[in-house]
Amino acid sequence: MEVPLAKDFQWQTLAPLSSPRVYCSLVDAGGQIFAIGGCDDSGNPLNTFEVFSPEVNRWTSLAPMPSARAGVAVVSLGKRIMVVGGVGENQMPLKVVEVYNIDEGKWKKKSSLREPAMGISITARDCRVYAAGGMGSDLRPHCFLQQFDMLKDIWVHFAPMPTPRYGATSFLRGSKIYVLGGRQSKYAVNAFEVFDTDSRSWTKFPNIPNKRAYSRYVISEGSLYSLGGLRQGGTYRRPKFTKTVDIFDMEQGKF
């Protein structure tokens, strides 16, 4: 496969959002980018919902979310966008689940999570959504793995993750959900665990070699990459940014 040259890529400045915000969530659906919620410059959660159309370089405001919140987990299911959990008023986690129908232009409430949570890792297959981990109102990391059936509007609880955590990253490959990293309190987690949706069981994979928070993960052609992050310092030492890259070979099952 021919690798494109760096000169073949370039950054372009596009239309700005309608207002400043942080902790908003993005999702691609139907060739458009949707921006959901976030916090304003006073720390207040937003119910803002906008769509960016690349062909005209324009953001358009849509029907606001029924529940203002930031840091939500979001996934697209064809012409529907599902928004799960997040942080609401007074910086408290929420268990609210809402779905936006792109064709109808309307929001609809769905069955709530088992407990309020932020930092949920979410993935989907067919009409089923899988929500892993999260952090509750008591600041403890969750070990929950919950499956939402969009057609039946119910949550089903599976065997818990071996390692409780929030802010993890999950990928769906075949019938398996790969869950990597995350945090417990302010500390990074290097656990790598896989849930088989057929046997409904967990398998522990080799730990990520370099423990760090806020690492970013991407899967490509049989390899899984862990890039950068924040390495925890020792006692009385500040955390350090890292440029580390770890690669996991999916076929050989090792880093």
ZAROKE-380600 format. One line per 3 residues: number of its first residue (from 0); their letters; for each residue x negated, y, z negated of N, C-alpha, C. Coordinates in pm, 1 decimal. Layout:
N
NUM = a = X/Y/Z/X/Y/Z/X/Y/Z | ...;
//
This chain:
255
0 = mev = -84.3/-119.6/0.0/0.0/0.0/0.0/-87.8/124.6/0.0 | -60.4/215.0/90.8/-138.5/337.9/100.0/-97.8/434.9/-10.6 | -197.8/486.5/-81.4/-171.9/579.2/-190.9/-170.2/722.2/-137.2;
3 = pla = -64.7/799.5/-161.9/-59.8/938.2/-114.6/-171.8/1021.8/-175.8 | -218.2/1119.1/-101.1/-321.0/1209.2/-150.3/-259.2/1316.5/-239.0 | -342.6/1370.4/-329.7/-293.5/1473.0/-421.9/-237.6/1593.3/-347.2;
6 = kdf = -297.2/1624.4/-231.6/-252.0/1742.1/-156.7/-112.0/1723.6/-97.2 | -65.2/1598.2/-96.6/68.8/1572.0/-43.8/178.8/1611.3/-142.0 | 138.5/1642.2/-266.8/235.4/1678.9/-369.5/216.3/1824.6/-409.1;
9 = qwq = 324.2/1890.6/-443.5/314.1/2027.9/-491.0/431.9/2060.8/-581.8 | 406.9/2154.3/-675.1/512.5/2200.4/-765.3/590.2/2312.7/-697.9 | 717.7/2317.1/-728.2/805.1/2420.8/-675.3/892.4/2474.2/-787.7;
12 = tla = 905.6/2605.1/-796.9/990.9/2666.4/-898.1/1135.2/2666.9/-849.4 | 1222.3/2609.8/-930.8/1363.3/2599.6/-893.6/1448.2/2693.6/-979.0 | 1575.8/2695.1/-953.3/1667.8/2782.8/-1026.9/1663.1/2750.6/-1176.2;
15 = pls = 1658.6/2853.8/-1261.8/1653.6/2829.8/-1406.5/1788.6/2785.5/-1461.5 | 1784.9/2727.9/-1580.5/1908.7/2695.6/-1651.2/1985.5/2823.9/-1682.0 | 2111.3/2809.9/-1715.2/2193.6/2927.6/-1743.6/2154.1/2995.9/-1873.4;
18 = spr = 2090.3/2920.4/-1965.3/2049.4/2977.0/-2094.4/1932.0/2897.1/-2149.8 | 1847.7/2960.8/-2236.0/1735.0/2888.1/-2296.2/1784.9/2780.8/-2392.0 | 1710.0/2672.1/-2403.0/1748.1/2564.9/-2495.4/1632.9/2465.8/-2510.7;
21 = vyc = 1639.6/2388.1/-2619.1/1546.6/2277.3/-2640.4/1627.9/2152.5/-2673.8 | 1562.8/2037.5/-2664.5/1625.4/1908.7/-2698.9/1752.1/1880.1/-2619.0 | 1759.0/1933.5/-2496.4/1867.2/1890.4/-2408.8/1824.5/1758.3/-2343.9;
24 = slv = 1919.9/1684.2/-2292.8/1890.9/1555.3/-2229.9/1928.1/1562.2/-2082.7 | 1849.8/1493.8/-1999.4/1872.2/1493.6/-1855.5/1906.1/1353.3/-1807.4 | 1989.4/1347.0/-1704.6/2020.7/1218.6/-1643.3/2050.0/1241.5/-1495.5;
27 = dag = 2008.0/1146.3/-1414.2/2034.7/1150.8/-1270.8/2155.8/1063.6/-1240.0 | 2251.2/1119.1/-1167.5/2370.0/1043.1/-1129.0/2418.7/1094.1/-993.8 | 2429.6/1004.7/-899.2/2479.9/1043.0/-768.0/2393.9/1143.6/-695.2;
30 = gqi = 2261.8/1140.3/-717.5/2172.0/1232.4/-649.5/2169.2/1372.0/-708.0 | 2231.7/1391.1/-823.3/2231.2/1520.2/-891.3/2175.9/1504.1/-1032.4 | 2125.2/1613.0/-1087.7/2067.4/1611.2/-1221.9/2162.1/1682.4/-1317.8;
33 = fai = 2194.7/1615.2/-1426.7/2284.9/1671.5/-1527.1/2206.4/1703.8/-1653.8 | 2227.1/1825.3/-1707.7/2164.5/1868.9/-1832.9/2272.2/1872.2/-1940.8 | 2243.4/1805.4/-2052.4/2346.2/1781.9/-2153.6/2302.1/1832.1/-2290.1;
36 = ggc = 2382.3/1920.4/-2350.0/2359.8/1964.1/-2487.2/2227.8/2034.5/-2510.2 | 2175.2/2017.9/-2632.7/2052.0/2083.8/-2674.0/2076.9/2178.7/-2790.2 | 1975.2/2257.3/-2823.0/1984.8/2359.4/-2928.4/1949.7/2495.2/-2870.6;
39 = dds = 2016.4/2599.9/-2919.6/1980.0/2734.8/-2878.0/1864.4/2784.9/-2963.0 | 1825.6/2911.2/-2943.6/1707.5/2963.2/-3013.8/1732.2/2987.2/-3161.7 | 1855.4/2967.4/-3207.7/1884.8/2975.7/-3351.2/1898.0/2837.6/-3415.3;
42 = gnp = 1876.7/2733.7/-3334.7/1886.0/2597.6/-3386.4/2026.0/2540.2/-3387.7 | 2119.7/2610.4/-3324.6/2258.0/2561.7/-3321.4/2277.1/2461.6/-3207.7 | 2346.3/2349.4/-3233.6/2370.9/2252.7/-3126.6/2464.8/2310.4/-3021.3;
45 = lnt = 2445.7/2267.4/-2897.1/2523.1/2318.9/-2785.1/2612.8/2210.9/-2726.0 | 2724.3/2254.9/-2668.9/2809.6/2162.1/-2593.9/2796.8/2185.4/-2443.9 | 2693.0/2256.3/-2404.9/2669.4/2292.4/-2265.5/2649.4/2168.1/-2178.6;
48 = fev = 2709.4/2171.6/-2059.6/2697.5/2060.6/-1965.2/2689.0/2120.2/-1825.0 | 2575.8/2098.7/-1758.5/2552.2/2159.8/-1628.0/2498.2/2056.9/-1530.2 | 2518.1/2083.9/-1402.4/2467.0/1996.2/-1297.5/2382.5/2078.0/-1200.5;
51 = fsp = 2269.8/2018.8/-1158.9/2181.6/2083.4/-1061.5/2195.9/2012.5/-928.1 | 2224.2/2090.5/-824.6/2235.8/2036.4/-689.2/2110.9/2074.0/-610.8 | 2021.7/1977.9/-581.8/1894.7/2008.4/-515.0/1911.5/2073.2/-378.3;
54 = evn = 2015.4/2034.3/-304.5/2029.6/2085.2/-168.1/2058.1/2234.8/-163.5 | 2115.7/2290.6/-269.3/2143.6/2434.6/-272.3/2065.0/2505.7/-382.2 | 1983.8/2430.4/-458.7/1900.9/2488.0/-565.2/1985.2/2572.2/-661.0;
57 = rwt = 2085.2/2508.1/-720.5/2177.1/2583.3/-806.5/2229.5/2496.6/-920.5 | 2236.5/2558.7/-1039.8/2301.4/2495.6/-1154.2/2447.4/2539.5/-1159.0 | 2535.5/2445.6/-1190.6/2677.9/2475.2/-1202.9/2727.0/2426.5/-1338.7;
60 = sla = 2797.6/2512.6/-1410.3/2852.7/2474.2/-1540.5/2974.7/2384.9/-1521.0 | 2980.2/2278.3/-1599.5/3091.4/2184.2/-1594.8/3167.8/2188.4/-1726.8 | 3270.5/2106.5/-1737.5/3348.1/2101.4/-1861.8/3255.7/2070.6/-1979.1;
63 = pmp = 3256.6/2152.3/-2084.8/3165.2/2130.5/-2197.3/3193.8/1999.5/-2270.0 | 3089.6/1944.3/-2333.0/3110.1/1825.2/-2415.3/3207.6/1855.8/-2527.9 | 3293.1/1763.0/-2563.6/3381.6/1784.7/-2678.4/3304.3/1806.2/-2808.0;
66 = sar = 3186.9/1743.3/-2820.3/3106.3/1753.3/-2943.1/2972.8/1819.5/-2912.2 | 2948.0/1935.7/-2973.9/2819.1/2002.9/-2957.2/2710.4/1921.1/-3026.1 | 2598.5/1898.1/-2956.2/2490.7/1818.2/-3015.2/2362.8/1828.9/-2933.5;
69 = agv = 2254.8/1784.3/-2995.0/2123.1/1787.9/-2931.9/2057.5/1651.2/-2944.7 | 1957.9/1626.5/-2859.0/1882.3/1502.4/-2868.2/1965.4/1378.3/-2849.4 | 2062.1/1383.1/-2758.5/2149.9/1268.1/-2737.8/2079.7/1160.9/-2655.0;
72 = avv = 2127.9/1037.9/-2667.3/2090.8/931.7/-2574.6/2192.7/934.6/-2461.7 | 2145.7/922.5/-2338.4/2236.5/935.2/-2224.6/2199.3/834.4/-2116.9 | 2301.8/782.7/-2049.7/2280.1/687.1/-1941.7/2391.1/705.5/-1838.9;
75 = slg = 2357.2/682.8/-1711.3/2458.4/693.6/-1606.0/2504.6/554.4/-1564.9 | 2633.8/543.7/-1539.9/2696.2/418.9/-1495.3/2779.8/450.7/-1372.2 | 2715.4/453.7/-1256.7/2785.1/492.7/-1135.2/2829.7/636.9/-1142.3;
78 = kri = 2959.4/658.6/-1142.0/3015.4/793.9/-1146.4/3053.6/836.5/-1288.1 | 2997.1/769.0/-1386.9/3023.3/805.2/-1526.2/2892.4/829.0/-1600.4 | 2896.2/923.9/-1693.6/2779.9/957.3/-1776.0/2818.6/935.3/-1921.4;
81 = mvv = 2743.5/849.6/-1988.6/2774.4/815.4/-2127.3/2675.2/884.1/-2219.8 | 2727.1/955.4/-2319.4/2645.5/1031.5/-2414.1/2665.9/973.2/-2553.8 | 2554.6/936.8/-2618.6/2561.6/860.6/-2743.6/2483.1/929.4/-2854.8;
84 = ggv = 2545.3/942.6/-2972.6/2476.1/991.3/-3091.6/2419.8/1131.3/-3076.6 | 2302.0/1153.3/-3138.4/2238.7/1284.1/-3136.3/2253.5/1356.4/-3269.2 | 2222.2/1484.6/-3268.2/2224.5/1567.1/-3389.2/2326.7/1678.7/-3372.5;
87 = gen = 2413.0/1695.2/-3472.6/2516.8/1796.9/-3467.2/2492.1/1909.6/-3565.4 | 2598.6/1963.5/-3620.5/2588.2/2073.2/-3716.3/2508.0/2029.6/-3838.9 | 2435.9/2125.7/-3897.2/2355.8/2101.1/-4018.0/2248.1/1995.5/-3997.7;
90 = qmp = 2207.5/1976.4/-3870.8/2098.4/1882.8/-3837.9/2128.9/1739.5/-3879.7 | 2254.6/1701.5/-3879.7/2293.9/1567.4/-3920.2/2322.6/1478.9/-3798.6 | 2277.4/1351.4/-3804.6/2304.7/1258.3/-3694.9/2454.6/1234.8/-3677.1;
93 = lkv = 2493.0/1198.4/-3555.2/2633.0/1174.3/-3521.5/2652.1/1031.9/-3470.0 | 2773.8/980.7/-3482.8/2805.2/850.0/-3424.7/2902.5/862.3/-3307.3 | 2920.8/983.8/-3260.6/3015.1/1011.5/-3152.5/2964.2/955.0/-3019.4;
96 = vev = 3056.2/898.9/-2942.0/3027.5/850.3/-2807.0/3130.7/911.2/-2712.5 | 3082.1/977.8/-2608.2/3170.9/1041.7/-2510.8/3124.3/1009.3/-2369.3 | 3219.6/997.2/-2278.7/3189.4/962.0/-2139.8/3250.8/1066.2/-2046.4;
99 = yni = 3169.2/1110.9/-1950.4/3215.5/1207.7/-1850.8/3237.3/1136.2/-1718.4 | 3355.4/1153.9/-1660.8/3387.7/1097.7/-1530.1/3360.9/1204.3/-1424.1 | 3262.8/1178.8/-1338.2/3221.0/1279.0/-1240.5/3333.3/1310.4/-1142.0;
102 = deg = 3405.1/1209.4/-1096.8/3512.7/1232.5/-999.5/3628.5/1311.5/-1060.6 | 3662.6/1280.9/-1184.8/3775.3/1347.8/-1250.5/3735.7/1481.1/-1313.0 | 3606.4/1497.9/-1343.1/3561.5/1620.6/-1408.4/3609.9/1632.3/-1551.2;
105 = kwk = 3627.3/1517.5/-1618.0/3682.1/1517.6/-1753.8/3598.9/1431.1/-1848.1 | 3602.3/1469.0/-1976.7/3539.5/1391.9/-2083.3/3642.9/1303.3/-2152.1 | 3596.1/1191.1/-2203.0/3682.6/1101.9/-2279.9/3602.3/1043.0/-2395.8;
108 = kks = 3662.0/1044.2/-2514.7/3597.0/983.4/-2630.3/3607.0/831.6/-2621.7 | 3499.0/764.3/-2666.0/3495.0/619.0/-2669.7/3471.1/572.6/-2813.2 | 3474.2/442.5/-2833.2/3450.7/387.4/-2966.7/3316.2/434.5/-3020.3;
111 = slr = 3314.5/473.7/-3146.9/3194.1/530.5/-3208.6/3090.5/423.2/-3239.7 | 2968.5/469.9/-3264.7/2861.7/382.3/-3310.3/2894.3/324.9/-3447.4 | 2821.7/222.3/-3484.5/2837.3/161.0/-3616.4/2808.3/261.7/-3726.5;
114 = epa = 2701.8/339.8/-3708.9/2663.4/444.0/-3804.2/2611.3/564.5/-3727.2 | 2616.4/684.4/-3785.7/2556.6/800.5/-3720.5/2408.1/776.4/-3694.5 | 2359.3/823.8/-3580.0/2218.4/801.2/-3547.5/2168.4/901.0/-3444.5;
117 = mgi = 2041.8/934.5/-3456.9/1968.7/1010.4/-3356.5/1850.1/924.4/-3313.4 | 1785.6/962.4/-3203.9/1667.1/889.4/-3160.0/1695.9/748.7/-3112.9 | 1814.9/726.2/-3058.9/1852.1/595.1/-3006.6/1786.3/574.8/-2870.1;
120 = sit = 1743.4/451.7/-2844.5/1691.4/415.4/-2712.6/1800.6/340.6/-2637.7 | 1826.9/381.7/-2515.1/1944.8/330.3/-2445.7/1909.7/283.3/-2305.3 | 1975.2/176.4/-2262.8/1961.0/125.2/-2126.6/2092.2/59.2/-2087.4;
123 = ard = 2108.5/29.4/-1958.2/2237.6/-23.1/-1913.1/2220.2/-124.0/-1801.1 | 2316.3/-216.3/-1793.4/2325.6/-311.2/-1682.9/2472.9/-337.2/-1654.9 | 2511.8/-323.0/-1527.4/2651.8/-339.1/-1488.5/2738.2/-242.4/-1571.1;
126 = crv = 2836.5/-292.6/-1642.3/2923.8/-207.2/-1723.9/2890.5/-217.8/-1871.8 | 2770.1/-262.8/-1902.3/2729.9/-279.4/-2041.5/2612.0/-188.9/-2074.2 | 2621.3/-124.5/-2189.9/2517.2/-32.8/-2237.2/2455.9/-91.2/-2363.6;
129 = yaa = 2323.1/-84.4/-2372.7/2251.9/-137.5/-2489.3/2184.9/-21.9/-2563.5 | 2216.0/-8.5/-2691.7/2160.9/98.1/-2776.2/2073.8/35.1/-2884.4 | 1945.5/71.3/-2885.9/1850.1/10.4/-2979.0/1796.9/113.2/-3078.1;
132 = ggm = 1794.3/74.2/-3205.8/1733.0/156.4/-3309.0/1805.3/286.5/-3336.1 | 1727.2/386.9/-3378.8/1781.6/516.5/-3416.9/1745.8/549.7/-3560.9 | 1775.1/671.2/-3601.7/1752.7/713.6/-3739.9/1883.4/766.3/-3796.4;
135 = gsd = 1919.6/719.2/-3915.3/2046.1/755.4/-3975.8/2040.3/880.1/-4061.1 | 2151.2/910.8/-4125.6/2161.5/1029.4/-4210.4/2067.5/1023.4/-4329.9 | 2031.0/902.0/-4371.8/1938.6/886.2/-4485.0/1792.6/888.6/-4441.3;
138 = lrp = 1767.8/918.5/-4312.3/1634.3/929.0/-4252.2/1563.6/794.7/-4237.3 | 1635.2/687.0/-4261.4/1574.9/555.0/-4244.5/1592.1/506.3/-4100.4 | 1489.0/439.1/-4045.3/1501.2/385.7/-3910.0/1595.2/265.8/-3906.6;
141 = hcf = 1668.8/253.1/-3797.7/1763.1/142.7/-3781.1/1700.0/26.7/-3704.3 | 1748.7/-92.4/-3733.0/1706.7/-211.0/-3658.0/1819.8/-260.9/-3568.0 | 1926.8/-183.6/-3555.1/2044.8/-227.8/-3481.7/2017.4/-241.3/-3331.8;
144 = lqq = 2076.6/-343.9/-3272.3/2091.3/-351.7/-3127.5/2240.0/-368.6/-3101.3 | 2298.0/-270.0/-3033.0/2441.8/-269.1/-3009.3/2470.1/-268.4/-2859.5 | 2567.2/-346.3/-2818.7/2608.5/-349.4/-2678.6/2748.7/-290.9/-2665.8;
147 = fdm = 2762.3/-195.4/-2574.8/2893.5/-135.7/-2549.4/2948.6/-189.7/-2418.7 | 3069.4/-240.9/-2423.3/3138.6/-288.0/-2303.9/3231.5/-176.7/-2256.2 | 3195.8/-115.6/-2143.3/3271.2/-1.1/-2093.8/3415.6/-37.3/-2059.8;
150 = lkd = 3437.8/-158.0/-2009.8/3572.2/-197.7/-1969.3/3663.2/-222.4/-2088.9 | 3605.6/-275.9/-2197.5/3685.9/-308.8/-2315.6/3680.0/-201.0/-2423.8 | 3587.3/-104.9/-2408.7/3568.4/2.8/-2507.0/3541.1/-52.8/-2647.0;
153 = iwv = 3446.4/-145.3/-2655.4/3407.9/-201.0/-2785.6/3256.1/-212.2/-2794.7 | 3206.7/-203.1/-2918.5/3065.4/-227.3/-2946.9/3050.6/-367.5/-3005.3 | 2950.0/-440.0/-2957.0/2916.9/-572.2/-3008.8/2777.2/-564.5/-3069.1;
156 = hfa = 2760.4/-621.2/-3187.8/2631.9/-613.6/-3257.0/2555.0/-743.5/-3240.2 | 2431.5/-730.6/-3189.5/2345.9/-845.8/-3167.6/2245.3/-860.7/-3281.3 | 2160.5/-963.0/-3269.8/2055.3/-984.1/-3369.3/1971.3/-857.4/-3382.3;
159 = pmp = 1938.9/-815.2/-3504.9/1863.7/-691.1/-3524.0/1721.4/-699.6/-3469.3 | 1666.9/-585.3/-3432.1/1527.2/-578.7/-3390.5/1437.0/-620.9/-3505.2 | 1329.5/-693.1/-3478.3/1235.1/-727.4/-3584.7/1174.3/-604.2/-3651.9;
162 = tpr = 1155.7/-496.4/-3573.9/1093.9/-374.6/-3627.0/1192.1/-257.7/-3620.8 | 1242.7/-209.1/-3735.6/1329.6/-90.6/-3734.6/1252.5/30.7/-3682.2 | 1317.5/116.9/-3606.1/1249.2/235.1/-3551.8/1347.4/328.5/-3481.8;
165 = yga = 1300.3/448.5/-3457.9/1375.7/543.6/-3376.2/1279.8/604.6/-3275.4 | 1334.0/665.6/-3173.0/1249.5/728.0/-3071.8/1170.2/629.1/-2989.6 | 1217.3/505.6/-2980.3/1149.5/404.8/-2899.3/1185.2/425.2/-2751.8;
168 = tsf = 1118.8/349.2/-2665.1/1150.2/349.0/-2522.7/1193.3/208.6/-2483.5 | 1299.4/197.6/-2404.8/1344.7/65.5/-2362.8/1360.3/59.0/-2211.4 | 1331.2/-59.7/-2157.0/1347.2/-87.6/-2015.2/1426.2/-216.4/-1999.8;
171 = lrg = 1503.3/-222.8/-1894.2/1574.7/-345.8/-1861.5/1511.5/-405.4/-1736.7 | 1465.8/-530.3/-1747.2/1404.9/-600.8/-1633.9/1465.2/-740.5/-1628.4 | 1546.1/-765.3/-1527.1/1618.0/-891.3/-1522.1/1718.2/-898.9/-1635.8;
174 = ski = 1708.0/-1005.2/-1713.9/1799.0/-1022.8/-1827.9/1734.3/-982.8/-1959.9 | 1619.7/-916.0/-1954.3/1544.7/-883.8/-2075.7/1534.7/-733.5/-2098.0 | 1547.2/-694.3/-2225.1/1530.9/-554.5/-2265.3/1397.5/-541.4/-2337.4;
177 = yvl = 1308.9/-459.3/-2283.9/1177.6/-435.8/-2342.7/1184.1/-309.0/-2427.4 | 1150.2/-319.3/-2555.0/1153.8/-205.1/-2646.5/1012.2/-179.4/-2697.6 | 964.0/-57.5/-2677.0/825.3/-24.3/-2709.2/815.6/98.2/-2798.4;
180 = ggr = 718.1/93.2/-2890.4/681.7/209.6/-2969.4/793.8/263.3/-3056.3 | 789.8/395.5/-3076.3/886.3/461.8/-3162.8/821.4/509.5/-3291.2 | 905.8/540.7/-3389.2/855.9/594.4/-3515.7/934.5/537.4/-3633.5;
183 = qsk = 869.9/536.4/-3747.7/932.4/511.1/-3877.6/893.1/628.4/-3965.6 | 990.9/708.9/-4004.4/961.8/835.8/-4070.9/873.4/917.0/-3975.9 | 758.3/965.4/-4021.9/670.7/1043.6/-3934.6/557.4/959.9/-3877.0;
186 = yav = 562.3/829.9/-3897.9/452.1/743.8/-3856.2/485.7/668.0/-3727.5 | 385.8/655.8/-3641.3/402.5/586.2/-3514.5/412.5/435.7/-3535.2 | 484.6/371.2/-3445.6/500.9/226.1/-3445.6/442.6/172.6/-3314.9;
189 = naf = 362.3/66.4/-3322.9/306.5/9.0/-3200.3/369.8/-125.3/-3164.5 | 486.6/-152.7/-3221.3/556.4/-278.4/-3194.5/608.2/-283.2/-3050.8 | 601.7/-402.2/-2992.6/650.5/-428.4/-2857.8/734.0/-556.1/-2866.1;
192 = evf = 865.5/-541.9/-2851.3/956.7/-654.1/-2870.1/1055.3/-663.0/-2753.9 | 1095.9/-785.3/-2722.7/1180.8/-809.0/-2606.3/1305.4/-887.7/-2647.0 | 1421.1/-838.8/-2602.4/1548.1/-906.4/-2629.9/1599.1/-971.1/-2502.7;
195 = dtd = 1628.3/-1101.5/-2510.7/1683.3/-1175.8/-2398.1/1836.0/-1171.5/-2407.3 | 1900.2/-1107.6/-2310.7/2045.8/-1092.2/-2316.5/2119.3/-1223.5/-2290.2 | 2050.2/-1321.9/-2233.6/2112.2/-1452.7/-2210.7/2111.9/-1537.3/-2338.0;
198 = srs = 1993.8/-1549.6/-2400.4/1984.0/-1629.8/-2523.2/2016.9/-1548.4/-2648.2 | 2024.7/-1414.1/-2630.7/2053.2/-1321.4/-2740.9/1953.7/-1338.8/-2856.1 | 1828.3/-1342.9/-2819.7/1722.0/-1358.9/-2919.5/1606.5/-1264.2/-2888.6;
201 = wtk = 1529.3/-1232.6/-2994.4/1414.5/-1143.0/-2983.2/1284.9/-1223.0/-2974.7 | 1188.4/-1167.7/-2901.0/1052.8/-1221.8/-2895.0/955.1/-1108.2/-2918.8 | 858.4/-1129.8/-3006.9/756.0/-1028.3/-3031.7/644.6/-1044.4/-2929.1;
204 = fpn = 610.1/-935.2/-2863.6/500.3/-932.0/-2767.8/377.4/-871.7/-2835.9 | 260.2/-878.3/-2770.6/140.3/-816.9/-2830.4/163.4/-668.9/-2861.1 | 116.8/-625.0/-2976.7/130.1/-483.9/-3013.0/58.4/-394.8/-2912.4;
207 = ipn = 109.6/-274.1/-2896.4/41.5/-174.3/-2813.9/-93.9/-146.7/-2878.8 | -204.8/-157.9/-2804.5/-338.5/-149.3/-2865.3/-364.7/-21.6/-2944.3 | -316.6/90.6/-2895.0/-344.6/218.6/-2960.0/-215.2/277.1/-3015.6;
210 = kra = -204.2/278.2/-3148.1/-82.7/327.7/-3213.8/-75.0/479.7/-3202.4 | 35.8/529.3/-3148.5/53.8/673.3/-3134.7/201.3/705.2/-3113.9 | 237.8/823.3/-3155.8/375.7/869.8/-3139.9/386.9/952.7/-3012.4;
213 = ysr = 508.2/960.7/-2960.4/539.5/1042.2/-2842.7/463.1/999.9/-2718.0 | 415.1/876.0/-2715.2/357.9/823.4/-2591.9/469.6/809.5/-2489.6 | 434.0/816.6/-2363.1/533.2/799.9/-2257.2/506.3/669.5/-2182.2;
216 = yvi = 615.2/602.0/-2146.4/604.6/470.8/-2084.5/671.0/471.4/-1947.6 | 612.1/394.1/-1856.8/671.8/377.8/-1724.3/640.0/237.0/-1675.3 | 734.8/176.6/-1606.1/715.4/42.6/-1552.3/705.6/52.3/-1401.1;
219 = seg = 607.2/-18.5/-1343.3/585.0/-10.6/-1199.6/518.1/-137.8/-1149.4 | 582.5/-205.3/-1055.7/525.7/-320.5/-985.5/459.6/-422.3/-1078.7 | 531.4/-464.5/-1178.4/481.2/-570.3/-1264.5/388.0/-526.3/-1374.8;
222 = sly = 367.6/-396.9/-1388.9/283.1/-344.6/-1496.5/359.4/-239.1/-1574.9 | 327.7/-230.3/-1702.4/389.7/-131.1/-1789.7/279.6/-41.3/-1845.1 | 297.1/89.1/-1829.1/194.5/185.9/-1866.7/237.8/265.0/-1990.3;
225 = slg = 144.1/283.1/-2082.1/163.9/367.7/-2199.8/62.8/481.5/-2190.5 | 112.0/605.0/-2183.7/24.9/719.6/-2157.3/33.7/824.9/-2266.5 | -83.3/871.0/-2310.4/-91.5/983.3/-2402.3/-25.7/958.5/-2536.0;
228 = glr = 9.7/1068.2/-2603.0/75.5/1058.7/-2732.5/-0.5/1130.7/-2841.8 | 46.8/1112.6/-2963.9/-9.9/1178.4/-3081.3/-58.0/1071.1/-3178.0 | -188.3/1066.6/-3201.5/-245.9/966.7/-3290.7/-244.8/1018.4/-3432.9;
231 = qgg = -194.7/936.7/-3525.3/-185.0/976.8/-3665.1/-323.5/990.4/-3726.7 | -349.3/1102.7/-3793.9/-476.5/1120.9/-3862.7/-477.1/1049.3/-3996.4 | -592.9/1038.3/-4057.1/-603.0/976.1/-4188.7/-551.7/1070.1/-4296.6;
234 = tyr = -572.8/1034.4/-4422.0/-528.7/1117.2/-4534.1/-587.1/1257.5/-4522.8 | -499.0/1356.3/-4531.3/-536.5/1498.4/-4525.3/-595.7/1538.4/-4389.5 | -577.6/1456.4/-4290.2/-627.5/1489.8/-4156.7/-510.1/1511.7/-4062.2;
237 = rpk = -528.4/1607.6/-3973.8/-421.4/1640.4/-3880.5/-413.0/1536.4/-3769.6 | -290.4/1509.6/-3719.2/-277.0/1420.7/-3603.0/-351.6/1479.4/-3483.3 | -390.9/1393.1/-3392.2/-465.8/1437.4/-3275.4/-395.9/1393.2/-3147.5;
240 = ftk = -397.9/1482.5/-3048.8/-347.7/1445.6/-2917.4/-444.0/1345.6/-2853.9 | -389.7/1255.0/-2774.6/-474.5/1154.7/-2712.0/-445.2/1144.7/-2562.9 | -546.9/1108.9/-2486.7/-530.6/1088.4/-2342.5/-539.1/939.9/-2307.0;
243 = tvd = -522.1/855.0/-2405.5/-530.9/710.3/-2388.0/-423.4/657.5/-2292.5 | -462.3/561.3/-2210.3/-368.5/490.5/-2123.1/-384.9/340.4/-2145.6 | -277.6/272.9/-2185.0/-276.9/127.1/-2200.8/-188.3/67.5/-2091.7;
246 = ifd = -230.4/-46.8/-2037.4/-154.9/-113.1/-1930.9/-122.5/-255.7/-1973.0 | 5.0/-292.2/-1962.0/49.1/-427.8/-1994.7/85.5/-500.5/-1866.8 | 23.2/-616.6/-1844.3/52.1/-699.3/-1727.3/173.0/-787.3/-1758.1;
249 = meq = 283.0/-765.4/-1688.2/407.0/-836.1/-1717.6/395.6/-985.6/-1688.4 | 315.5/-1023.7/-1589.7/302.0/-1164.6/-1554.2/211.8/-1238.5/-1652.7 | 99.3/-1176.8/-1689.0/5.6/-1241.2/-1781.1/46.7/-1226.5/-1926.8;
252 = gkf = 133.3/-1129.1/-1955.4/181.5/-1109.6/-2091.1/78.0/-1054.2/-2186.2 | -9.0/-966.6/-2137.5/-111.4/-909.6/-2224.8/-153.4/-771.9/-2175.7 | -210.0/-692.5/-2270.5/-263.0/-560.6/-2236.0/-403.9/-575.3/-2179.5;
//
